[in-house]
């Protein structure tokens, strides 16, 4: 069977369109990120933001809010009353806007669209996207909710028995991406919905067998990206991304990975069996699928 026929057979085994929606790539000019904005855990200011407060303001946030870096669009304007000169061009730190908000119990999840373009106004949005998709390992950006507190009470925390601030009503207008967030209990922003995010935005199932077959030729030295991968038995410990590539291919071909388990299942399998964290497994799988896509695109054009 030639390459053209093999590629044509892929839809019978693999939903390319659905699977590639789980890959951090620009789709029709759109770039999306996903993050858990809040989870009712105490932040470093000894405060807890209630999910119901964010839920009540979710429509306001979607209509008027933004995503920026370190809340600079909120704090960057001059404030003579506080002797604050401000930050030059704070609007340049705005990198996107929310498109969807979902509340799951005590957790608040956001799907946001990053800006794109060549002007200075898109510079930081491009920087964030590239740092999450073109660096190895990807840069870590943590979400931080911003806005006006409309109602707050002082309560006794049932666990620590100490006094804490409980934010019960807000005017939610902002989520910042930060390297040093106030709430350090939140996971990093992602370009694909893995882990808890998958419960809100479920990734498509990964049918790896046929995809891996289409990625290979007979001369591995001439191949690149996902097409250059070869499966072989490794030690159980994974030391880097290339170890992950080979181990994943080996275990999939050996029938150890259920192709119907989806991206979340592959991440959980990799974490359990390769001796790496869930975050590392998710990052490696995203890069693997991106490499695989590039390999498929190159072979289809050749």
Protein Blocks (a to p, Z undefined) as FASTA:
>chain_A
ZZklmmmmmmmmocfklmmmmpccdeehiacddddfbghiacfkopacdfklmmmmmmmm
mmmmccdehhlmmmmpccfknopgbjehkllmpgbdcfbdcdehjaccddddddedjbfk
lmmmmmmmmmmmmgccddddddddedddfbdcddddfklopacdddfbdcdfbdcddfbd
fblmbccddfbdehjllmmmccddddfklmmmmmpcfblklpghjllpccddddfbdfbf
klmmmmmmmmmmnopacfklojmlmmmmmmmmnopafklmmmmmmmmmmmmmmmmmmmmm
ZZ
